Amino acid sequence: DVDCIAHFGNTTGVTATTYEQSSSIHSYQMALYLTRMLTKASYTLGSGADQAFTDISGYSADIQTAINQLKQLGVTAGTTATTYSPDDNVSREQMAMFINRLLALTLPGPGGNSDATSIYIVGNAADSYNYTDIDGGSVTFEGHTAAVALYNLGVPGHAKTVTTFGPATNITRGEMATGLNNALVHTNARPAGLTLQFQIRAA
């Protein structure tokens, strides 16, 4: 999964030779992951013009642009009307909502999946699921819906016998790689399958 998202340009790693898959992901890093994914899925991003977040000015131009583009797309609303909280760790519930919102903007391609009423990529939130920890507590309605939808699209990448989603747990860079790679499967980022043809000839 890490190799695949590196191939697609979703990540450049922490250094030239390390990815640090066990580390948590900050919100500003998530913005880069998601906008790069949308670009690879042939989605035309917005201008990245200032969206009134007052707490991102100390970050690079690329990071500020990515955050502003996510706001323009409606993928994030920020933590308040004027803050994005770029250094906050991203939880698994937030990850599910971000990726689900992103896929809803994306046309399917090879290996894609759409429901009967839309050409865009959506999971069926009404489908069955095995998670036992997304039906109460602090989990939002959208967080629940996103977790179920991604479960049915196979985005988390685990066996369907897994019964916990861990919505409040910080997502790791390794889990993010798996989520993005499995989400990309449903987009036109992946080329159509290639067929290798060969002949065996007598000596």
Disulfide bonds with the S-S distance in Angstrom:
none
